[in-house]
């Protein structure tokens, strides 16, 4: 798969994971009556698992390599996701506090998401799926 097609597929998976995350939060909060934090964790966990499976199979072409290696991959994948989420939140915070309130927040958030997802791809290809990466 060429770089442009891979980037489009990766971006599509990011969008789908966002929909899964927010959809699960909505169902948990409104449908199940759960509070903010349980809904947030359910949505985040569901989106993370969903995107991990798509990235593992379709972006990096990694197959199951035994329970221990698969668990290591997932833990690294999740850790890098937490790190890049902090990058996104930081960019959103900077935008809000230093550039025109709500408008700055969304601009900072959008820039943080773009940078964070790019960084996440690089980290995953380098450390999580290094032996299986399509674009090594």
C-alpha positions as CSV (number, residue, x, y, z in Angstrom):
1,X,0.0,0.0,0.0
2,X,1.4,3.4,-0.9
3,X,2.0,6.2,1.6
4,X,-1.0,8.2,0.6
5,X,-3.4,5.3,0.8
6,X,-2.0,4.2,4.1
7,X,-2.3,7.8,5.5
8,X,-6.0,7.9,4.4
9,X,-6.7,4.5,5.9
10,X,-5.0,5.5,9.2
11,X,-7.0,8.8,9.3
12,X,-10.2,6.9,8.6
13,X,-9.5,4.6,11.5
14,X,-8.8,7.6,13.7
15,X,-12.2,9.0,12.8
16,X,-14.0,5.7,13.3
17,X,-12.3,5.3,16.7
18,X,-13.5,8.7,17.7
19,X,-17.1,7.7,16.8
20,X,-16.8,4.5,18.7
21,X,-15.4,6.3,21.8
22,X,-18.1,9.1,21.8
23,X,-20.9,6.6,20.9
24,X,-20.0,4.4,23.8
25,X,-19.9,7.4,26.1
26,X,-23.3,8.5,24.9
27,X,-24.8,5.0,25.4
28,X,-23.2,4.6,28.8
29,X,-24.3,8.1,30.0
30,X,-27.8,8.3,28.5
31,X,-28.7,4.7,27.9
32,X,-27.2,3.1,31.0
33,X,-27.3,6.2,33.3
34,X,-23.7,6.0,34.2
35,X,-21.9,9.1,35.4
36,X,-19.3,11.1,33.6
37,X,-16.1,9.2,34.6
38,X,-17.5,5.6,34.0
39,X,-18.8,6.7,30.6
40,X,-15.5,8.4,29.8
41,X,-13.5,5.3,30.7
42,X,-15.9,2.9,28.9
43,X,-15.7,5.0,25.7
44,X,-12.0,5.5,25.9
45,X,-11.4,1.8,26.4
46,X,-13.7,0.8,23.6
47,X,-12.2,3.2,21.2
48,X,-8.7,2.1,22.2
49,X,-9.5,-1.6,21.6
50,X,-11.3,-0.9,18.4
51,X,-8.4,1.2,17.0
52,X,-5.8,-1.3,18.2
53,X,-7.4,-4.1,16.3
54,X,-7.7,-2.1,13.1
55,X,-4.1,-0.7,13.4
56,X,-2.6,-4.1,14.2
57,X,-4.3,-5.9,11.3
58,X,-4.6,-3.3,8.6
59,X,-2.0,-0.6,9.1
60,X,0.9,-2.6,10.5
61,X,0.0,-6.1,9.2
62,X,0.8,-7.7,12.6
63,X,-0.7,-11.0,13.4
64,X,-1.0,-12.7,16.8
65,X,2.4,-13.6,18.1
66,X,1.4,-15.3,21.4
67,X,-0.3,-14.0,24.4
68,X,2.8,-12.4,26.0
69,X,3.9,-10.5,22.9
70,X,0.4,-9.4,22.1
71,X,-0.1,-8.2,25.7
72,X,3.2,-6.3,25.5
73,X,2.2,-4.7,22.2
74,X,-1.2,-3.6,23.6
75,X,0.4,-2.1,26.8
76,X,2.9,-0.1,24.7
77,X,0.1,0.9,22.3
78,X,-2.1,2.1,25.2
79,X,0.8,3.9,26.9
80,X,1.7,5.8,23.7
81,X,-2.0,6.6,23.4
82,X,-2.0,8.2,26.8
83,X,1.2,10.1,26.0
84,X,-0.2,11.5,22.7
85,X,-3.5,12.3,24.5
86,X,-1.5,14.4,26.9
87,X,0.0,16.2,23.8
88,X,-3.5,16.9,22.5
89,X,-4.8,18.1,25.8
90,X,-1.7,20.3,26.2
91,X,-2.2,21.9,22.8
92,X,-5.9,22.5,23.5
93,X,-5.0,24.1,26.9
94,X,-2.4,26.3,25.3
95,X,-4.9,27.3,22.6
96,X,-7.6,28.1,25.1
97,X,-5.4,30.1,27.5
98,X,-3.2,32.0,25.1
99,X,-5.3,32.4,22.0
100,X,-8.9,33.8,22.1
101,X,-10.7,31.4,24.5
102,X,-13.0,28.8,22.9
103,X,-11.8,29.4,19.3
104,X,-8.2,29.0,20.4
105,X,-9.2,25.8,22.3
106,X,-10.6,24.2,19.2
107,X,-7.7,25.4,17.0
108,X,-5.2,24.1,19.5
109,X,-7.1,20.9,19.9
110,X,-7.2,20.3,16.1
111,X,-3.5,21.0,15.8
112,X,-2.8,18.8,18.8
113,X,-4.9,15.9,17.4
114,X,-3.0,16.1,14.0
115,X,0.4,16.2,15.7
116,X,-0.6,13.6,18.3
117,X,-1.9,11.1,15.7
118,X,1.2,11.6,13.6
119,X,3.4,11.1,16.6
120,X,1.3,8.0,17.6
121,X,1.8,6.4,14.2
122,X,5.6,7.0,14.4
123,X,5.8,5.6,17.9
124,X,3.7,2.6,17.1
125,X,5.6,1.8,13.9
126,X,8.9,2.2,15.7
127,X,8.2,0.5,19.1
128,X,4.9,-1.4,19.1
129,X,4.8,-3.1,15.6
130,X,8.4,-2.6,14.5
131,X,8.9,-6.1,13.2
132,X,5.5,-6.2,11.5
133,X,5.4,-2.6,10.1
134,X,4.3,-2.3,6.5
135,X,6.3,0.9,6.2
136,X,9.5,-0.1,8.0
